[in-house]
Amino acid sequence: MLSALREHRGLAAVSQAAGVSPEDVEDIVHHLLWRGVVSLGVDES
């Protein structure tokens, strides 16, 4: 799932890659961000 997120795929593609519903993907990402496990990358190019 994280590789799909890093590749900037859409929610449907991430959901399919992870084998979970789009709602679950949103919840998982929310919790990972909230806990500081992952962060939003900023592309300054």
HURA-V587120 format. One record per pair of residues at least 4 apart in sequence whose ideal C-beta (glycine too) atoms are under 7 Angstrom apart, sorted by the first residue. I is the first residue (numbers start at 1). J is the second residue. D is the distance in whole Angstrom. If there is no record, write none. Layout:
I	J	D
I	J	D
This chain:
1	5	7
1	14	6
1	17	6
1	18	4
2	6	6
3	7	6
4	9	5
4	13	6
4	14	4
4	17	4
5	14	6
9	13	4
9	14	6
11	15	6
11	22	5
11	25	6
12	16	6
12	22	7
13	17	6
14	18	6
14	25	5
15	20	6
15	21	6
15	22	5
15	25	5
18	25	6
20	24	4
20	25	6
22	26	7
23	27	7
24	28	6
25	29	6
26	30	6
27	31	6
28	32	6
29	33	6
30	34	6
31	35	6
32	37	4
32	38	5
33	38	6
